[in-house]
Amino acid sequence: MPDGGGPAAHRPIAVRPVGDRALLAEPADPAGATALYAWLRERQAAGELPEVEEIVPAARTVLLDGVADVPALAALLRSARPTAADTATGPLVEVPTVYDGEDLAEVAALWGVSPEAAVRIHTEPEYVVAFCGFAPGFGYLTGLPPRYGVPRRATPRSAVPAGSVALAGPYTGVYPRSSPGGWQLLGRTPLPLWDTAREPAALLAPGVRVRFTPLTGGPGLFTPPADGPGLPTAHGGAEAGGAAPASGGRGARAGRPGGAA
């Protein structure tokens, strides 16, 4: 994350027009895009942002669509200096996770630690949903220190179970539905990431803070429904961990680094 003293924080944000009523803002680095999105949402909530219909973050950019006053917003973006502190204001979602993934031992070996230590490493940070993509409800989470980035699998799996907690590059993600995927699997969560009966349907939207908490696995912990992961019966109840703010109509189509998850 850029901070007030880092060199990236002092570089101006590149701003490009997209048609007549949209702007594409590109900070100096990916962490700057996450901070800029949070900064914009805070000012929008405070009524300090020129009228804009949608704010859509991606891996390195933020798209602002439906802009009423393009010159005014472009000038504001060029003068903006968001910092890492701007990303710490979103709602917090806790993701209970059973760390029994097929790739946990391999990830631990890449990190040079035991599987138990790898779990501690993964549960220590507070993450932020930088952007969404690949599938409805799939968030790209940042927060793991850069030295723990891992490559995608050389051969993707034809089916990754819903609720799988996984790593690829600098990101952590949770598969909202069963789908093909090439990320390294650390474990699984019973939380429903995407539920069209919920408002908003996505549990993890851009700007949401996330903490992973370890659960002890075992028979009876999960009661999976027909189309996704169940909820932990051992903890009595079907709580989804709180609602997340909507990310805009295009949120599920924002950036997809390296192709599909």
C-alpha positions as MATLAB code, in Angstrom:
seq = 'MPDGGGPAAHRPIAVRPVGDRALLAEPADPAGATALYAWLRERQAAGELPEVEEIVPAARTVLLDGVADVPALAALLRSARPTAADTATGPLVEVPTVYDGEDLAEVAALWGVSPEAAVRIHTEPEYVVAFCGFAPGFGYLTGLPPRYGVPRRATPRSAVPAGSVALAGPYTGVYPRSSPGGWQLLGRTPLPLWDTAREPAALLAPGVRVRFTPLTGGPGLFTPPADGPGLPTAHGGAEAGGAAPASGGRGARAGRPGGAA';
ca = [
       0.000    0.000    0.000;
       1.268    3.482   -0.733;
       1.703    5.741    2.234;
       2.261    9.407    2.770;
       6.040    9.004    2.635;
       6.429    6.421   -0.153;
       7.508    7.483   -3.653;
       4.377    6.047   -5.298;
       2.169    8.314   -3.195;
       3.804   11.383   -4.771;
       3.334   10.345   -8.393;
       0.315   11.955  -10.073;
      -2.549    9.690  -11.037;
      -2.878    9.229  -14.800;
      -6.389   10.141  -15.937;
      -7.757    9.232  -19.372;
     -11.173    9.947  -20.896;
     -13.327    6.971  -21.858;
     -15.992    8.295  -24.207;
     -17.840   11.467  -23.252;
     -18.895   10.650  -19.683;
     -16.288    8.322  -18.190;
     -12.747    8.534  -16.851;
     -10.113    5.859  -16.271;
      -7.735    6.612  -13.393;
      -4.427    4.729  -13.165;
      -2.328    5.216  -10.013;
       1.347    4.361   -9.892;
       0.853    0.814   -8.589;
      -1.899   -1.741   -7.844;
      -2.037   -0.818   -4.142;
      -2.670    2.755   -5.228;
      -5.739    1.651   -7.172;
      -7.176   -0.006   -4.053;
      -6.501    3.107   -1.977;
      -7.956    5.393   -4.655;
     -11.184    3.378   -4.813;
     -11.611    3.628   -1.031;
     -10.781    7.359   -1.118;
     -13.390    7.964   -3.825;
     -16.092    6.009   -2.016;
     -15.461    7.943    1.189;
     -15.806   11.264   -0.616;
     -18.861   10.088   -2.485;
     -20.526    9.117    0.806;
     -19.644   12.531    2.241;
     -21.111   14.361   -0.780;
     -17.676   15.690   -1.747;
     -17.432   13.990   -5.143;
     -18.811   15.355   -8.431;
     -21.756   13.270   -9.607;
     -20.765    9.841  -10.906;
     -22.965    6.795  -11.507;
     -20.444    3.987  -11.048;
     -16.981    3.531   -9.543;
     -15.424    0.240  -10.647;
     -11.966   -0.864   -9.431;
      -9.720   -3.274  -11.323;
      -6.190   -4.594  -10.770;
      -4.407   -1.321  -11.619;
      -7.159    1.149  -12.525;
     -10.420    2.668  -11.353;
     -13.187    3.407  -13.872;
     -15.626    6.226  -13.140;
     -18.687    6.035  -15.381;
     -21.641    8.362  -15.795;
     -19.630   11.457  -14.849;
     -21.659   14.680  -14.869;
     -18.688   17.100  -14.830;
     -15.715   15.427  -16.499;
     -13.203   18.328  -16.201;
     -13.932   18.829  -12.481;
     -13.588   15.160  -11.635;
     -10.440   14.793  -13.756;
      -8.831   17.692  -11.871;
      -9.793   16.129   -8.533;
      -8.337   12.778   -9.528;
      -5.041   14.323  -10.644;
      -4.662   16.089   -7.296;
      -5.718   13.086   -5.186;
      -3.120   11.504   -2.897;
      -4.847    8.506   -1.285;
      -2.913    6.524    1.317;
      -3.036    3.057    2.815;
      -5.128    4.441    5.680;
      -7.986    5.021    3.231;
      -8.440    1.263    2.778;
      -9.024    0.604    6.501;
     -12.554    2.006    6.671;
     -14.657   -0.675    4.948;
     -16.878   -3.188    6.762;
     -15.170   -6.270    8.201;
     -16.166   -9.819    7.232;
     -14.724  -12.820    9.059;
     -14.268  -15.936    6.931;
     -14.105  -19.138    9.020;
     -11.835  -21.551    7.181;
     -10.899  -25.200    7.514;
      -7.256  -25.312    6.403;
      -7.144  -28.746    4.787;
      -6.612  -27.734    1.145;
      -4.914  -30.020   -1.354;
      -2.119  -27.493   -1.941;
      -1.473  -26.423    1.650;
       1.660  -28.560    2.002;
       3.010  -27.338   -1.345;
       2.411  -23.694   -0.438;
       4.087  -24.255    2.934;
       7.109  -25.745    1.138;
       7.291  -22.713   -1.176;
       7.311  -20.502    1.913;
       9.869  -22.692    3.685;
       7.618  -23.341    6.687;
       5.439  -26.109    8.114;
       1.752  -26.359    7.109;
       0.809  -25.182   10.613;
       3.007  -22.110   10.221;
       1.528  -21.470    6.762;
      -1.939  -21.328    8.347;
      -0.682  -18.790   10.895;
       0.856  -16.711    8.111;
      -2.364  -16.700    6.108;
      -4.631  -15.846    9.050;
      -2.448  -13.048   10.426;
      -3.156  -10.173    7.971;
      -6.305   -8.152    7.527;
      -7.174   -8.320    3.824;
      -9.020   -5.887    1.573;
     -11.116   -6.798   -1.468;
      -9.245   -4.872   -4.165;
     -11.656   -5.711   -6.987;
     -13.984   -8.421   -8.255;
     -13.879  -10.524  -11.400;
     -13.744  -14.020  -12.951;
     -17.171  -14.974  -11.559;
     -19.976  -13.221   -9.661;
     -18.918  -12.913   -6.029;
     -15.218  -13.674   -6.620;
     -13.080  -11.039   -4.900;
      -9.343  -10.507   -5.338;
      -8.026   -9.923   -1.809;
      -4.777   -8.101   -1.047;
      -2.954   -7.972    2.272;
      -0.603  -10.953    2.273;
       3.032   -9.695    2.314;
       4.594   -9.775   -1.182;
       7.166  -12.422   -0.222;
       4.318  -14.930    0.126;
       3.085  -14.641   -3.447;
       2.778  -18.037   -5.138;
       2.399  -19.113   -8.777;
      -0.761  -20.577  -10.214;
      -0.817  -24.335  -10.673;
       0.879  -25.528  -13.862;
      -2.235  -27.595  -14.642;
      -5.571  -26.082  -13.547;
      -8.178  -28.297  -11.952;
     -11.311  -29.018  -13.961;
     -13.454  -28.361  -10.873;
     -12.676  -26.426   -7.697;
     -15.333  -26.815   -4.962;
     -17.416  -23.836   -3.908;
     -16.024  -22.177   -0.805;
     -12.398  -23.048   -1.604;
      -9.895  -20.546   -0.167;
      -6.992  -20.173   -2.561;
      -3.869  -18.197   -3.487;
      -2.347  -17.022   -6.780;
       0.268  -14.326   -7.235;
      -0.323  -11.605   -4.624;
      -4.022  -12.439   -4.209;
      -6.189  -14.552   -1.962;
      -9.606  -15.563   -3.301;
     -12.627  -17.642   -2.307;
     -14.459  -19.558   -5.039;
     -18.167  -18.648   -4.815;
     -19.263  -21.601   -6.970;
     -17.761  -24.819   -8.221;
     -15.729  -23.977  -11.326;
     -12.456  -24.755  -13.107;
      -9.474  -23.063  -11.482;
      -5.711  -22.942  -11.228;
      -5.170  -21.283   -7.865;
      -3.410  -23.025   -4.949;
      -6.003  -24.420   -2.527;
      -5.397  -23.723    1.171;
      -8.770  -24.704    2.621;
     -12.522  -24.174    2.493;
     -15.133  -21.963    4.098;
     -18.827  -22.642    4.697;
     -19.820  -19.028    3.983;
     -22.037  -18.439    0.919;
     -20.105  -15.900   -1.131;
     -22.858  -15.325   -3.694;
     -26.556  -15.469   -2.852;
     -29.141  -13.872   -5.142;
     -31.669  -13.923   -2.278;
     -29.373  -11.572   -0.312;
     -28.958   -7.828   -0.883;
     -26.298   -7.345   -2.037;
     -25.777  -10.799   -3.509;
     -21.976  -10.621   -3.157;
     -20.608  -11.018    0.378;
     -17.177   -9.719   -0.634;
     -17.393   -6.440   -2.560;
     -14.549   -3.993   -3.303;
     -13.437   -2.171   -0.175;
     -14.591   -4.857    2.270;
     -11.999   -5.871    4.877;
     -11.568   -9.601    5.456;
     -10.085  -11.759    8.180;
      -9.650  -15.521    7.870;
     -10.194  -17.474   11.079;
      -9.187  -21.150   11.351;
     -11.787  -23.818   12.027;
     -11.043  -27.389   13.058;
     -12.316  -29.767   10.390;
     -14.135  -33.019   10.911;
     -17.281  -34.939    9.985;
     -20.490  -32.962   10.424;
     -18.850  -29.517   10.295;
     -20.322  -28.767    6.881;
     -23.845  -29.371    5.665;
     -23.513  -28.551    1.955;
     -26.625  -27.579   -0.013;
     -27.072  -28.798   -3.566;
     -25.366  -25.801   -5.192;
     -22.720  -24.605   -2.748;
     -21.047  -24.903    0.663;
     -23.089  -25.216    3.813;
     -22.735  -23.456    7.124;
     -20.939  -24.688   10.240;
     -23.399  -26.674   12.322;
     -20.920  -26.715   15.202;
     -21.312  -22.970   15.646;
     -25.096  -23.056   15.723;
     -26.817  -21.008   13.067;
     -26.655  -19.682    9.565;
     -24.887  -16.374    9.813;
     -23.281  -15.066    6.640;
     -20.876  -12.763    8.423;
     -22.580   -9.487    7.548;
     -23.544   -7.771    4.333;
     -21.077   -6.004    2.091;
     -21.722   -2.820    0.139;
     -22.661   -3.118   -3.513;
     -19.814   -2.561   -5.940;
     -21.802   -1.284   -8.885;
     -23.316   -3.054  -11.857;
     -19.968   -3.718  -13.483;
     -18.153   -4.978  -10.414;
     -18.245   -8.624  -11.450;
     -16.597   -7.719  -14.763;
     -13.700   -5.695  -13.363;
     -10.073   -6.799  -13.876;
      -9.039  -10.431  -14.312;
      -5.254  -10.614  -13.981;
      -3.796  -13.698  -15.606;
      -7.143  -14.905  -16.965;
      -9.576  -17.118  -15.087;
      -9.049  -18.092  -11.481;
];
